[in-house]
Amino acid sequence: MKKNVMREKLVLKSLVVDYIKTNETVSSRVICKNYIPSVSPATIRIDLHKLEKKNLIYQPHTSAGRIPTLQGFRDYTEQIEEEVKTISYEKSDFIREFLAKNYKDTPLALHYIMQILAKETDQLSFVAEPEMSYGFLRKIEVFKIAHNKLLFVVSLDSGLDKTVILNCDYDISEQQLKVLVRYANEEFMGLRIFDIMNTHLEKMSKKMNQENKLLSLFLQELNKALLEISNYYIHFDGNISFLEQPEFDSKKNILVFLDLMQRHDYLINVMEKNKKKKPYHIVFGEEFGRMEWYNFVLIYSKYEIFGVPGYLGILAPVRMDYLKNIPIIRDIAKTITDTTKKGMMVPQYGL
């Protein structure tokens, strides 16, 4: 990489770091004095001009310093990727021990971890989990409520019942339905919902042939019903201090942020759509598709508990400490996955 290009990147990094710290526009003098004393302010001004042309920074007011654009923040997070790899979250052992001690109550453990994440990052933390997927099937009931509609009632061992109505585009009699439901209960009762969907139904579908076409169609409907009741749900947690950030200095900004928080389906869809296998993901405001959300960022990692996937992370203003927060999110998610995968915790059904 050419020397001038490397310096240009360093100027951008310095500008972003200072803006994150101060929430003030950054001048060439500040960069020269605090970050790159070996380079003259005049040279840095030239670099700032080049960065502005590339839409990485902009000048909000005449004669003011510059601040990063979303593209500037994105470029910065790419620059620090190697540095992030060298940083470890120092409390991973504590998280591991806590999970091992509380293996009987996964929701409680996740809730506490979410509180730790909020405290460590000073941002709004979240856990997105398919709550029903952890449950164990007690009974399935299915009723015809119209010529082409089936009502599925899925009962879990916890006492929770979920109902789903699905359209049925094939003919099935009441007697046939009873036989199929009895078969499903015999096969799946006592199994975890996640395992039914991702292991048992998948194996059975591969064995199906024309002779048991009706059973195949029914099992497809059952899978749809289980998918619908196993949708992810987002739990949020945050210290009140995160609202003390300058980005929440007006009622309008707070309401916009609350609006984004409430779009559970949208946020989950954003995370589920991303199939890249990376230790963490960053979604900047412009990727949300709505102008009023441009000033926020979603940082998350995928974890697994007993093989059931979920997501955890933070929803925050785009001006935040990426170098500090990314390793925390990444390492907490990895600790959850590794701890359950290695058998340090045992599933509840093994007790």
Long-range contacts (C-beta under 8 A, 24 or more apart in sequence): 7-36, 7-39, 7-43, 7-47, 8-47, 8-50, 8-51, 9-75, 9-79, 10-35, 10-36, 11-36, 11-44, 11-47, 11-48, 11-51, 12-51, 12-56, 12-57, 12-68, 12-72, 12-75, 12-76, 12-79, 13-76, 13-79, 13-80, 15-48, 15-51, 15-57, 15-66, 15-67, 15-68, 15-72, 16-68, 16-72, 16-73, 16-76, 19-67, 19-68, 19-319, 20-319, 20-320, 20-321, 20-322, 23-246, 23-319, 24-65, 25-59, 25-60, 25-61, 25-64, 25-65, 25-66, 25-67, 26-65, 26-66, 26-67, 27-65, 27-66, 28-65, 30-65, 70-284, 70-285, 70-286, 70-294, 70-318, 73-284, 73-297, 73-318, 74-282, 74-284, 76-322, 77-282, 77-322, 77-326, 80-322, 80-323, 83-323, 84-322, 84-323, 84-326, 84-327, 84-330, 87-323, 87-327, 88-327, 88-331, 89-120, 89-327, 89-328, 89-330, 89-331, 89-332, 91-116, 91-120, 92-331, 92-332, 92-334, 92-335, 95-332, 95-335, 95-336, 95-339, 96-335, 96-338, 96-339, 96-344, 99-335, 99-336, 99-339, 99-340, 99-344, 99-345, 100-339, 100-344, 100-345, 103-345, 103-346, 103-348, 104-348, 104-351, 106-134, 106-305, 106-348, 107-131, 110-235, 110-305, 110-310, 110-312, 111-235, 111-237, 113-312, 113-332, 113-336, 114-235, 114-237, 114-312, 115-237, 116-332, 117-237, 117-312, 117-313, 117-314, 117-328, 117-329, 117-332, 118-237, 118-238, 118-239, 118-242, 118-314, 119-239, 120-325, 120-328, 121-314, 121-316, 121-320, 121-321, 121-324, 121-325, 121-328, 121-329, 122-239, 122-241, 122-242, 123-238, 123-242, 123-314, 123-315, 123-316, 123-320, 123-325, 124-236, 124-237, 124-238, 124-242, 124-261, 124-314, 124-315, 124-316, 125-236, 125-237, 125-238, 125-312, 125-313, 125-314, 126-234, 126-235, 126-236, 126-237, 126-300, 126-311, 126-312, 126-313, 126-314, 126-315, 127-234, 127-235, 127-310, 127-311, 127-312, 128-232, 128-233, 128-234, 128-235, 128-267, 128-268, 128-271, 128-300, 128-310, 128-311, 128-312, 129-232, 129-233, 129-235, 129-308, 129-310, 129-311, 130-194, 130-230, 130-231, 130-232, 130-233, 130-308, 130-309, 130-310, 131-233, 132-156, 132-160, 132-162, 132-193, 132-229, 132-230, 133-192, 133-193, 133-194, 133-197, 133-230, 133-308, 134-192, 134-193, 134-194, 134-305, 134-306, 134-308, 135-160, 135-192, 135-193, 136-190, 136-191, 136-192, 136-193, 136-349, 137-188, 137-189, 137-190, 137-191, 137-192, 137-193, 137-196, 138-189, 138-190, 139-185, 139-189, 140-181, 140-184, 140-185, 140-188, 140-222, 141-181, 142-177, 142-180, 142-181, 144-168, 144-172, 144-174, 144-177, 150-177, 150-221, 152-221, 152-222, 152-225, 154-193, 154-225, 154-226, 154-229, 156-193, 157-190, 162-229, 164-224, 164-225, 164-228, 164-229, 166-221, 166-224, 166-225, 166-228, 168-221, 170-214, 170-217, 172-214, 172-218, 176-214, 177-218, 180-214, 180-215, 180-218, 183-215, 184-218, 184-219, 184-222, 190-349, 192-347, 192-349, 193-226, 193-229, 193-230, 194-230, 194-307, 194-308, 195-307, 196-226, 197-223, 197-226, 197-227, 197-230, 201-226, 231-268, 232-264, 232-268, 232-272, 232-310, 232-311, 233-264, 234-264, 234-267, 234-268, 236-261, 236-315, 242-316, 245-317, 247-295, 247-317, 247-319, 248-317, 253-295, 256-292, 256-293, 257-296, 257-315, 259-292, 260-288, 260-293, 260-296, 260-315, 261-315, 267-298, 267-315, 268-311, 270-298, 271-298, 271-300, 271-302, 271-311, 279-330, 279-333, 279-334, 280-313, 280-326, 280-329, 280-330, 280-333, 282-322, 282-326, 284-318, 285-318, 294-318, 299-325, 299-326, 299-329, 300-329, 301-329, 301-330, 301-332, 301-333, 301-334, 302-333, 303-332, 303-333, 303-334, 303-336, 303-337, 304-336, 304-337, 304-340, 304-341, 305-336, 305-337, 305-340, 306-340, 306-345, 306-347, 312-336
